[in-house]
Structure formats: C-alpha cells, structure tokens
C-alpha cells in the first residue's frame, strides 16, 4: 500500500495494488473515492500505461506459461519506449513483431490461426511489418527480453497506432515450435 496526494483538494489517498483484476497483464490499483451524491466508493484503476490496450490471448510455452507482453513508459512522441517480454525460459530466441495492422497482412486476414505451421490454438495478431530479434535472459519461467523503440517527435504521429506481439522459439522436441504473447495496440500520445 502506498500514499499519494489527491491533488488540489489536499486529501491524501491510500492506494493499494490488487493484482490484475481485468486480465490485461498490467497490475490494477484501488483507491477510495466518492460516488454520486457524495457516497463513499472504491475506484479501480488499470496499471496499463496510457495508450496501451491488449488484444486477444497468447499461446503457452512448454513451461505451461503464456508469455507476457508489456511496455515501459507511455508511448509519447520524442520519448523512450520499450516493449517487454516476460514469463519465458532463459536463452530463448524471441522475435518482436511490430505492425501497422491487426486486421490484415498481405492477403491474410488477422488474427491468423497458426495450425498450418504446427501451432494449433495460436494466433498471429499483428502484421509483421518490422521484426526485432532478442535473446531472453533470467531464470526459467522468469526469462525476459526488451526492445527499445524510438518514436520520432512528429506531431503527425499523435493518435496513430501500431501493434506488437512477441514470438518465442521453443526448444527442440517441444510440442510446438513457438509460444506467443497476446498483442498490444500502442497508440502514440
């Protein structure tokens, strides 16, 4: 639990993390507030950075965990921004797919079911217009990777969206060749 100032009203608010109640892979928080006619209420806030929305579900790895996608900082023009991967094994090749669409890629409609490449129940959720490679680090099940993005300080980018999804290669002998995260819609602020 932590305390934060309530702003111009001079009230101190007690805020507590309550885990991920909405299933978007970002921690959620509760804080006291007031409902209509001044009745006390508890408010729930998402810990997702401004401009970030999750899409769909991922596909579990041989560890039995669905890899997690997240981000560091709000995607603002001219500011640093990273797309992160966690809940994977260490030393795994990982690929961040970045795309302009979550509805089509070349002649394919998205999301695209990946059974034809040995990944039943897994989906490609973003057009892979740009692919960044990384290798995960950390202990098994707590492996992670991150790709830093540079967003140009161009006013025309405000409000534009791009989409991101990680693919993590599985070891030889695994039941499928890769695990995937859900996708993120990243709206530039």
C-alpha positions in Angstrom: 0.0 0.0 0.0 1.3 3.5 -0.7 0.0 7.0 -0.1 -0.3 9.7 -2.8 -1.6 13.3 -2.7 -5.1 13.7 -4.1 -4.2 17.0 -5.9 -5.7 20.4 -5.3 -8.2 19.1 -2.7 -5.3 18.4 -0.3 -6.6 14.9 0.5 -4.2 12.1 0.9 -5.3 8.9 -0.8 -4.4 5.4 0.3 -3.8 3.3 -2.8 -3.3 -0.5 -2.9 -2.4 -2.9 -5.7 -5.0 -5.6 -6.2 -3.2 -7.7 -8.9 -4.6 -8.0 -12.4 -8.4 -8.0 -12.0 -9.2 -7.2 -15.6 -6.8 -9.8 -17.2 -4.8 -7.3 -19.3 -1.4 -8.4 -17.8 -1.0 -5.0 -16.1 -1.4 -4.6 -12.3 -4.6 -2.8 -11.2 -5.0 -0.5 -8.2 -7.8 0.5 -5.9 -8.3 3.9 -4.2 -11.1 5.4 -2.2 -13.3 7.9 -3.9 -16.9 9.2 -3.9 -19.8 8.1 -6.0 -22.8 10.3 -6.9 -24.3 12.3 -4.0 -21.1 12.0 -2.1 -21.4 8.4 -1.1 -18.1 6.7 -0.4 -16.8 4.3 -3.1 -13.8 2.3 -4.1 -12.4 3.0 -7.5 -10.4 0.6 -9.6 -7.6 1.9 -11.9 -5.7 -0.1 -14.5 -1.9 0.0 -14.3 -1.7 -0.1 -18.1 0.2 2.9 -19.4 -1.8 5.5 -21.3 -2.2 4.5 -24.9 -1.8 0.7 -24.3 -4.5 -1.8 -25.0 -4.2 -5.6 -25.0 -5.7 -7.7 -27.8 -6.6 -11.4 -27.6 -4.6 -14.1 -25.8 -1.2 -15.7 -26.2 -0.2 -19.3 -26.6 1.5 -21.1 -23.8 5.1 -22.3 -23.9 6.5 -25.7 -23.0 6.8 -24.3 -19.4 3.0 -24.1 -19.3 3.1 -20.3 -19.1 1.6 -17.8 -21.5 4.4 -15.4 -22.3 3.6 -11.8 -21.2 4.0 -8.7 -23.2 4.2 -5.3 -21.6 5.7 -1.9 -22.0 7.8 0.6 -20.2 6.6 4.2 -20.2 3.8 5.9 -22.2 4.4 5.8 -26.0 5.0 9.6 -26.4 6.5 11.3 -29.4 10.2 12.1 -28.8 10.3 9.9 -25.7 11.9 6.5 -25.0 9.6 3.5 -25.0 10.2 -0.3 -24.7 8.2 -3.4 -25.4 8.9 -6.1 -22.9 8.6 -9.9 -22.8 8.4 -11.9 -19.6 7.4 -15.4 -18.2 9.6 -17.3 -20.7 12.7 -19.6 -20.4 16.1 -18.1 -20.4 18.3 -18.2 -23.6 15.4 -18.5 -26.0 15.4 -16.7 -29.3 12.5 -14.2 -29.3 11.0 -12.0 -32.0 9.0 -8.9 -31.6 6.6 -8.4 -34.4 5.6 -4.7 -35.0 2.9 -3.8 -37.5 0.6 -1.2 -38.8 -2.5 -3.5 -38.7 -4.3 -6.0 -36.5 -6.8 -6.8 -39.2 -4.8 -7.7 -42.3 -1.3 -8.7 -43.6 -0.7 -9.1 -47.3 -3.6 -11.3 -48.5 -4.3 -12.7 -45.0 -6.9 -11.6 -42.5 -5.8 -11.2 -38.9 -5.9 -12.7 -36.5 -4.4 -15.6 -38.4 -4.7 -19.1 -36.8 -1.3 -20.8 -36.9 -2.2 -24.5 -37.1 -0.7 -24.9 -40.5 2.8 -24.2 -39.0 2.3 -26.6 -36.1 0.8 -24.1 -33.6 -2.8 -25.1 -33.1 -4.7 -22.6 -31.0 -2.1 -19.9 -31.5 -2.7 -16.7 -33.4 -0.7 -14.1 -35.3 -2.4 -10.9 -34.2 -0.3 -8.2 -35.9 1.1 -7.7 -39.3 4.8 -8.4 -39.0 6.0 -5.3 -40.9 9.1 -4.9 -38.7 10.7 -7.8 -36.8 13.2 -7.2 -33.9 15.2 -10.2 -32.6 16.3 -10.7 -28.9 17.5 -13.5 -26.7 15.8 -13.9 -23.3 17.8 -13.7 -20.1 17.0 -14.8 -16.5 15.9 -18.0 -14.7 13.5 -20.5 -16.3 9.9 -19.2 -16.3 11.2 -15.8 -15.3 13.2 -15.1 -18.5 12.7 -11.7 -20.1 13.7 -9.6 -23.1 13.1 -6.0 -24.1 13.2 -3.9 -27.3 13.7 -0.2 -27.1 11.8 1.9 -29.6 12.5 5.4 -30.7 9.3 7.4 -31.5 10.1 10.4 -33.6 8.8 13.8 -32.3 6.5 14.2 -35.3 3.1 15.8 -34.5 1.5 13.7 -37.3 2.2 10.6 -35.2 -0.1 11.7 -32.3 -3.1 9.3 -32.2 -1.6 6.8 -34.6 -1.4 3.1 -33.6 1.0 0.3 -34.1 0.6 -3.3 -32.9 3.1 -5.5 -31.2 3.3 -9.3 -30.4 6.2 -11.5 -29.3 7.0 -15.0 -30.7 9.4 -17.1 -28.5 11.0 -20.2 -30.1 10.6 -23.4 -28.2 13.4 -26.0 -27.6 13.8 -29.0 -29.9 11.3 -31.7 -29.0 8.6 -29.3 -27.7 5.0 -29.9 -28.9 5.0 -26.7 -30.9 7.7 -24.5 -32.5 7.0 -21.3 -30.6 4.9 -19.6 -27.9 3.3 -16.2 -28.4 2.1 -13.3 -26.3 -1.2 -11.5 -26.8 -0.8 -8.4 -28.9 -0.7 -4.8 -27.8 -2.3 -1.8 -29.5 0.2 1.0 -28.9 -1.4 4.5 -29.6 1.2 7.2 -29.8 0.5 10.1 -27.4 
